[in-house]
């Protein structure tokens, strides 16, 4: 069936049908489309992650190769790569926690307007704080990005801020907001208030889920430094293990390391007893915390001049929910959750919607996790589409011709793939020896390292595939010395300070959420891996994730709010009635959250709708489409919900689709120099203007901002991913240079 054009909501003041290119998803699941590669080569992965997440974990050559290449495939100079914390940096410990929202200016180093707060909530909602001063507390770290025209009057702020969760589990929403929040605000509307928060156990929220914390001094500077060094030593000790299938003993060693870390966490948990954050970091508790944030925001705004709001309009009949029409609400979202969750953040958002369906205002779930598989012992079905994305690398590279450095003149995809297989076969037997140009330290690059880089690239092929091509070419030519860099080391000293200390929240949350404990012997683990490998050749990477193999032997019992996972509505056959329909977003091909999962989760909520973006990558932010952005803005601003999907079978039917013109070697980053306001001199002409041609200044501004969100999201996900897989390479260089807020080196007097 041919696509039927839908009538998309207006994105801008002037309606532009050509902007959206939106249609209804046909039954056919053709996994291909026409594309062109006529573009300039510009590897967008040169954007330096401004928050320096990975540098806080130690040196990581994967990070340097994957993120620090410039447009010519060069690593930055030493001065470019060093982390610096100039005047304007804010220490979270300087912000006093409170049971009420008390916002204060913060992190001026990232720009003006940021406000921070630490909201105190019960660690155990069965033990409210007003019942006893001894009941344990959690202090949630929040970063607010105010919309335009805000004043000191709380009433000038929006009735419901847009809460953000970048995924994980264990991802820092506060860091994501600081890095990408203002760009995201430009994309969704400058009048919208945004809040990024660190879930319990994560990042700047205290107490941290840190298994390496010093029992004698868990919060002091000395204690944090000891924990940091212990963590780095632990990671280094596993450097040669590799991924699950890298040797005949790798699985056994990885399992032993997983159990060892679980034992360390259990020791910390036993020491804290009933007040241990390890028992209260699971997803239902985080969902309850989001409700606390919503309530605290309402209370804070009551200090201003707020008029009572009308209740949200709720569809009244099943027929209306399923009607092939848009549901529009212009009523208040006060007291409701307005939320955008990516990846694991979709599981968190779905959990909130199932626990508190009457508090759903606007909930966008992007890159959708299958809740049933997430709580299972391992998430095998998550990599259903992974190989299909990697296969496209060879097609895109062949089409790009000389612009793809891993291809040869006139080469077809099959021969490029063969060269890749031969290269990896060689690397499995011989590690590549690298002496970085800016550091006097040898580094070994293994097949496991390259495969993890490639797996990371699948999250955003449009910008990552060109970097992978450079990397593979350098590997073949024995030129990796030019691509791997290292910050200059300094002595570790008493007052070392990091932008965010590492933790074990990813493992703690993921394992706490398991419906049944994973405690398999080696033979059973091997069978699970073989089953997973039937889905994808990247099973050896995915199996090692903290919420898969990392949970084997985990024996800390999670304490839920009143609802246990087994009784959770999201696992019931009946659709959940929410106060307003949930909007699901998915790419056509996603490496870890396939479209199949998004369709399945959409059916779990009455009236929910889905938008399929015709692109590859993790979450729709991986490809810039004004059509998708337009639907998001219409949903948030006007309550316009796309037509409910019509299913012929589980994965077949009709639903809203959006095209995305970006492709590898033809992404918006290729035209960055021609975007108004840039410093580049390149001009768009001829057939190379497909992406930006005919766009208004406002549209270009939105696309440019969303491009920045995409790039930071890619960096954020890769940083989270390498830590998630306990990648020891990140720690092969122990020391980094850090500057404190006064611009002085942290090596100095205590």
C-alpha positions, 0 to 999 in steps of 0.5 A: 500500500502506498503511503497516504499523506497525513495532515501534519500539525503546523510547525511554524506560523506559515504552514509548509507541507514540504517541511513534513513529508509525513505519511501513514505507515504502510503494511509493507516493511521494506527495509530500504529506500532511495538515498543519495550521497552527494555531499561534502565530507565533514566528520561531525564527531569532532565535537568535544563533549563539553562536560568531559564525562569520559575524562572523569573516568580516565583516559579512553582511546575509544573516546578519542578515536570516536569523538575527537576526529576533526574534518580531516580525521585528525586528533586535536592538540593537547591543549584542545583535549584537556579538561578545564573548569574555569570561573563559573563552575558550581559544586553541587555540595554548595547547594543546600538540599530542601523538601521545597524547590529552591532554585539558585543560579549555577554553572555560569561556565555553560552560559547564563540562565541555568538554575539548580536545586537539590530536592529532598525526597524519601529514600523509602516512600513507606517511611515519609520524612514527616514521620521521623527525622531518622527516615533516610533521604535522597537529594535529587540534583535538578538543572532548570533551563528557563524559557524566555520572558521569565521573571523572579515570579514563579508564576511566570514559569510554565505550568509544567516543565519538560522533564528529560531523561537521556537513558541508561539506566544511570544516565545523568539528566543534569549533565544532559540538560547542561550540555544539550538543554538550550539547543533542545529548547530551541528545537521544541520552543524557546518558551518551554522550561526544561528540567534535567534531573539525576535519578536516585543513585546517579550522578550528583544525586545523593547518596550515590550508588557507588560500590567503590565508595570508601566506607570510612569517608564516602563523601569526603574528597579523600574518600572519593579519590580512593574510590576513584583509584580503586575503580580505575585499578579494577577496570585496568585489571580486566583489560585483556578479557575482551568481549564475551566471545573474544576467547574460549575463556572470556565468558567465564572471566567476565562472569567472575568479574561480574560476580566480584563487583556484585559482591563488592556492592553487597558489602556496601549494601550490608553496611548501610542496612535498611537505609541503603540506596542500593535497595531503593534505586529501582525504576518504580522508585525513580518514577515516584520521584518524578511525581515528587518533582511535579508536585514540588514544581506546583508548590513552588509556583503557588508562591506566585500568582497562579490561577486554578487550572482546568483539568486535562481533557480526556478522550471519553470513549474507546471509539474516540481513542481509536478514531483516525482523527487527531485528539487535541487538548488546549487545557492545562497540564498543571499537576501532570508530568510533561516528559521526554525520555530516551532509550531507558528513559522510555521504560522510566516514562512507561513505568510512570504512566502505568503507576500514575496514569491520571498524572500523564500530561504529555509523555514522549517515549523515544527509542522504546525499550520493551518492558517485558524483555527489560525485566527478563534475565537478558534482553536478547530481542533488543538487537533484532535490527542491529546487523541490518544497520551495520550492513548498510555501512558497506552500502553507504561507503560504496556509494560515497566512493572516494569520500569513504576512505575505507573504499577503493575506486569502483568498489562494491559493498561486498568487497568492502565487507570482505576487507572489513572481515579480513581486517577483523580476523587479523586483529583477533590474532594480533593486537594493534600497537599504538604509540600516541603522538602526544603521549609517551605510553603504548596502547593495545587496540584489540578486535574487541575495542574496534567492535565496541566502537562500531557498535557505538557507531550504530547509534548514529550512523549519519555522523559516526559511519564516516569516522568508522571509515577513517578508523578502519582505513587507519587500522589497515594502514597502521596509522592509528598513532595519528588517531589515538590521543591522550591528555598529558598526565599529572600527579594525582594529588589530595584535592583532585576534583571531577565534574562528576564522580563515576558510580555503579547506578547502571548496574544497580538500577538494571539488576534491581529491575529484574523480575527474576534474579539471574544466577546462571552457571557457565553452561546456561550463560553460554546457551543464553549467549548462543540464543542472543547470537542468533539475533545479531553478530553483535551479541558478544558486545550486548551480552556484556552490558551491565543489565545483562551479564552484569546482573549474574549473581546480583543478590540485593533485594530491591524495595519497591513502592506499593507496586511490585513488578509482577503486579505492574499494569505494564505487564498485564494484557489490558491497555492502560488508560492514561489521562492523555495519550502517550506518544511513542517515537522510533526509527525504522532501524534501531540497534538496541530498541527496535521498532518491534518494541515500540509497536508492542509498547504502543499497544499497552496504552489506550489511545497511544500513537507512534511516529516511525522515522525512516532512518537508522540509529538509536532514538529519532534524535539520531536523524534530523527531520523537521517532520518529526520535530513538527509532530513533537512540538504540536504534541507538546504545545497543542496536544495534537496526537497523530492518528492511532495506529491500525494493526494488521499484525504485530509488526504490520499495519498503518501509522504515521511516518516521517522521512529523514533526508540525512544519510552518512556522507550526506548529513546536516553536518556536511553543510554546517559551514554553510549554515547562517552564523557559522564561520565556514565559507562553503556554499550549498549549490547544485544538488547538494542542497537537498537538506537545507534547500528552501528552508526558512531562517527559523527552520534552519535555526531549529535544524541547527539546534537539533543537530547540536542535540544529536551530536551531544546525545551521541557523545552522551550515549557513547560515554554511558555505553563504554562505562556500561560495558565496564570497558577497561580501556578508559582507564589505561591512562590513570591521571588527567589534568583538571582545573578548579573554578579559580583556574588553578591546577588541582594539584596543590595544597589540600 
